Amino acid sequence: MDINTQTLRSAYVGFNAAFQSGLREATSMYGRIATTVPSTTRENEYGWLGKFPRFREWIGDRVINSLAKHGYSIRNRPFELTVEVDRDDFSDDNLGIYTPLFSQLGMAAGTFPDELIWPLLKAGFSTPCYDGQYFFDTDHPVLDANGEAVSVANTDGGSGTPWFLLDVRQALKPLIYQERKAFGNLVRMDREDDQNVFMKKQFLYGLDGRANVGFGFWQMAWGSRQTLNAANYAAARAAMAEFKADFGKPLAIVPNLLVVPPSLEEAGRRLLQSQLVNGGETNPWAGTAEMMMVPWLA
């Protein structure tokens, strides 16, 4: 194959088509627990996370809900992925071998948020959220009906394999995927006078973007390292249903998603999908939540 502007352009069109195909076929999971928030700057401030707006009877003047209670921000981070195509493969018309590579590049771009979201969820036992406490903690500060600070837990501790019970029906999901620049544009360095081509006979193709992840409302999530069984699941559901906003206003949390790693898939299915337990008793927890096994948590 002659290497010229036309053949290089044709090769790029083919590579990009494979990339876009892989991007469309990518099966991501992060969207079930994370809200995607567009970003237009280096860093986004989420001070309003300290407030759950609730209606009150209008007596006297309006009461302004301040949105700057907490200083919690997410700074975007740059990421890139670059692959090479050997010039000899161009000369030998051997470009078909790269189609799977560029398809996989598209899949990697489509599932990249999973690589950030799921490790963050797993790290919630030791990573602070907007109120300065760990996302899964025993002493989140909340004001009771009298305006006094009390401690509220969204974890029951333990030392085993973690599992998570979430309410993902709210406007803001438990985690945030902040996107500044998407990974949807395949760029190239394939001119004969590009240094990589001249020095190493490598044509380069790559992606870059900017994004980051953070925590939303801890009230939407329960993290446990206790054994995944009926008793601990029931305790988690009951505790979440009791969560209140400041000044004692109920949040009406109803968890609907149980997230487990591969090692707890069987336990999760028995808990939520078996109609009978204990040799014939009706399982009261069957169908009370969807179970989601997440390989990223392995």
C-alpha positions in Angstrom: 0.0 0.0 0.0 1.3 3.5 -0.9 1.4 5.7 2.2 -0.1 9.1 1.3 -2.7 11.5 2.5 -5.5 9.6 1.0 -4.6 6.2 2.4 -3.9 7.6 5.8 -7.3 9.4 5.7 -9.0 6.2 4.7 -7.3 4.2 7.4 -8.4 6.8 10.0 -11.9 6.6 8.8 -11.9 2.8 9.3 -10.2 3.0 12.7 -12.7 5.6 13.8 -15.6 3.5 12.6 -14.4 0.6 14.7 -13.9 2.9 17.6 -17.4 4.3 17.4 -18.9 0.8 17.0 -17.1 -0.3 20.2 -18.3 2.9 22.0 -21.9 2.2 21.1 -21.6 -1.5 22.2 -19.9 -0.7 25.5 -22.0 -1.9 28.5 -21.4 0.4 31.4 -23.0 0.0 34.8 -22.0 3.3 36.6 -25.2 5.1 35.5 -27.3 3.0 37.9 -25.7 4.6 41.0 -24.2 7.8 39.7 -25.6 11.1 38.3 -23.6 12.5 35.4 -23.0 16.2 36.0 -21.7 18.3 33.1 -18.7 20.5 34.0 -17.6 23.7 32.3 -14.7 24.6 34.5 -11.7 23.2 36.3 -13.6 22.4 39.5 -17.2 22.3 40.5 -18.5 23.2 44.0 -21.2 21.2 45.6 -21.8 23.2 48.8 -25.5 22.7 48.4 -25.2 19.0 49.2 -25.7 19.9 52.8 -29.4 20.8 52.2 -32.4 18.7 51.5 -35.0 21.3 50.5 -38.4 20.5 52.1 -41.6 22.5 52.1 -42.8 24.2 55.2 -46.0 26.0 56.1 -45.7 29.7 55.2 -46.1 31.6 58.4 -44.5 35.0 58.5 -41.5 35.7 56.2 -40.0 33.1 53.9 -37.2 31.0 55.3 -34.3 31.0 52.9 -32.6 27.6 52.4 -28.9 28.4 52.2 -27.0 26.3 49.7 -23.5 27.0 50.9 -23.4 25.0 54.1 -20.5 22.7 53.1 -17.4 23.2 51.1 -17.3 20.2 48.9 -15.8 20.4 45.4 -14.7 18.0 42.7 -11.7 18.9 40.6 -11.5 17.5 37.1 -8.6 15.2 36.3 -7.1 14.6 32.8 -7.0 11.1 31.3 -5.6 9.7 28.1 -5.3 6.4 26.1 -3.0 6.1 23.1 -2.3 3.2 20.7 0.2 2.8 17.9 0.0 1.3 14.4 3.3 0.2 12.9 4.1 1.8 9.6 5.1 -1.6 8.2 1.5 -2.7 8.6 0.4 0.2 6.4 3.0 -0.7 3.8 1.9 -4.4 3.9 -1.8 -3.6 3.8 -2.2 -5.4 7.1 -4.6 -2.9 8.8 -7.4 -5.4 9.4 -5.7 -6.8 12.4 -6.3 -3.4 14.2 -10.1 -3.4 13.9 -10.6 -5.3 17.2 -8.1 -3.0 18.9 -10.0 0.1 18.0 -13.3 -1.5 18.8 -11.9 -2.3 22.2 -10.6 1.3 22.5 -14.3 2.4 22.1 -15.5 0.0 24.7 -12.8 1.2 27.1 -14.0 4.8 26.5 -17.6 3.8 27.2 -16.8 2.0 30.4 -14.2 4.4 31.7 -16.6 6.0 34.2 -17.0 2.5 35.8 -13.3 2.5 36.5 -13.7 5.6 38.7 -17.2 5.1 40.2 -17.1 1.6 41.6 -13.7 1.9 43.3 -15.0 5.1 44.9 -18.1 3.3 46.2 -15.8 0.6 47.7 -13.6 3.2 49.2 -16.6 5.0 50.9 -15.7 3.5 54.2 -12.5 5.5 54.3 -13.1 8.5 52.0 -14.8 11.7 53.2 -18.0 13.1 51.6 -19.5 16.6 51.8 -20.0 16.7 55.6 -16.3 15.8 56.3 -17.2 12.3 57.5 -16.5 9.1 55.6 -19.3 8.4 53.1 -20.1 5.3 55.1 -19.8 6.3 58.7 -21.5 6.1 62.1 -21.5 9.8 63.0 -22.9 11.9 60.2 -24.1 15.2 61.8 -27.8 15.9 61.4 -30.0 18.5 63.2 -32.9 17.0 65.1 -36.4 18.5 65.5 -35.0 20.9 68.1 -32.1 22.0 66.0 -29.6 19.9 68.1 -26.8 18.0 66.3 -27.1 14.2 66.5 -25.1 11.5 64.9 -26.6 9.2 62.2 -25.1 6.0 60.8 -25.3 4.7 57.3 -23.1 1.6 58.0 -23.2 -1.2 60.5 -19.5 -1.9 60.4 -18.1 -5.4 60.1 -14.9 -6.8 58.5 -16.2 -9.0 55.7 -16.8 -8.4 52.0 -18.7 -5.1 51.5 -22.2 -4.9 50.0 -24.3 -1.8 49.4 -28.0 -1.0 49.6 -29.0 2.2 47.7 -31.9 4.4 46.8 -31.3 5.3 43.1 -34.7 6.8 42.4 -33.8 10.3 43.6 -32.9 13.3 41.4 -29.3 13.0 42.6 -28.0 9.5 42.9 -25.5 8.4 45.7 -22.4 9.1 43.5 -21.5 11.8 41.0 -19.7 11.4 37.7 -18.5 14.9 36.7 -17.7 15.2 33.0 -15.6 18.1 31.6 -14.6 16.6 28.3 -16.0 13.3 27.0 -13.8 10.5 25.5 -15.6 10.5 22.2 -13.1 12.0 19.7 -10.3 9.8 18.3 -7.3 12.0 17.3 -4.3 11.0 15.2 -0.7 11.8 14.7 0.1 10.2 11.3 1.9 12.8 9.2 5.2 11.7 7.7 6.9 14.6 9.5 5.4 13.8 12.9 8.3 12.9 15.3 6.8 9.6 16.2 6.5 8.6 12.5 10.0 9.9 11.6 11.8 8.4 14.6 9.9 5.2 15.4 7.7 4.6 12.3 4.7 4.7 14.6 1.3 6.2 13.7 -0.4 7.2 16.9 -4.1 7.3 17.7 -5.5 8.4 21.0 -8.3 9.7 23.2 -8.2 12.2 26.0 -10.8 13.7 28.3 -11.3 15.3 31.7 -13.6 14.0 34.4 -13.7 13.0 38.1 -16.1 11.4 40.6 -17.4 12.3 44.0 -20.1 11.5 46.6 -23.6 12.8 46.5 -26.0 12.3 49.5 -24.8 9.7 52.0 -28.5 9.3 53.0 -29.1 7.4 49.7 -26.6 4.7 50.6 -25.9 2.0 53.1 -22.5 0.2 53.2 -22.0 -2.9 55.2 -19.2 -5.4 55.8 -21.5 -7.6 57.8 -22.6 -11.0 56.5 -25.2 -10.5 53.7 -28.2 -12.2 55.2 -31.9 -11.4 56.0 -31.2 -9.9 59.4 -28.6 -7.5 58.2 -30.5 -6.6 55.1 -33.6 -5.9 57.2 -31.6 -3.7 59.6 -30.2 -1.7 56.7 -33.6 -1.1 55.1 -35.1 -0.1 58.4 -32.3 2.4 59.2 -32.5 4.0 55.8 -36.2 4.4 56.1 -35.6 6.4 59.3 -33.2 8.9 57.7 -34.3 12.5 58.2 -33.3 15.9 56.9 -32.3 18.6 59.3 -35.0 19.6 61.8 -36.5 16.1 61.7 -38.2 16.1 58.3 -38.5 12.5 57.0 -36.7 11.8 53.7 -38.9 8.9 52.7 -35.9 6.8 51.6 -36.9 3.5 50.1 -33.8 1.5 49.0 -34.3 -0.3 45.7 -30.9 -1.6 44.6 -28.6 -4.1 46.3 -25.1 -3.9 44.9 -22.7 -6.9 45.5 -19.3 -8.1 44.2 -19.1 -11.4 42.4 -18.4 -13.3 45.6 -21.8 -12.3 47.1 -23.9 -12.9 44.0 -25.3 -16.2 45.3 -26.2 -14.7 48.7 -27.8 -11.7 47.1 -29.9 -13.9 44.8 -31.1 -16.1 47.7 -32.0 -13.0 49.7 -34.0 -11.2 47.0 -35.1 -13.8 44.5 -35.9 -16.9 46.4 -39.7 -17.1 47.2 -39.2 -19.6 50.0 -36.7 -19.9 52.8 -36.0 -22.1 55.8 -37.6 -25.2 54.2 -40.8 -23.6 53.1 -41.4 -20.3 54.8 -42.3 -17.3 52.6 -39.3 -15.0 52.0 -40.5 -11.5 53.1 -37.6 -9.8 51.3 -38.2 -11.4 47.8 -38.5 -8.6 45.2 -38.0 -5.8 47.7 -34.9 -4.5 45.7 -33.1 -5.3 42.5 -29.8 -7.1 42.9 -26.8 -5.9 40.8 -23.6 -7.9 40.7 -20.7 -5.6 39.8 -17.5 -7.2 38.5 -15.7 -3.9 39.1 -16.1 -4.5 42.8 -14.1 -7.8 42.7 
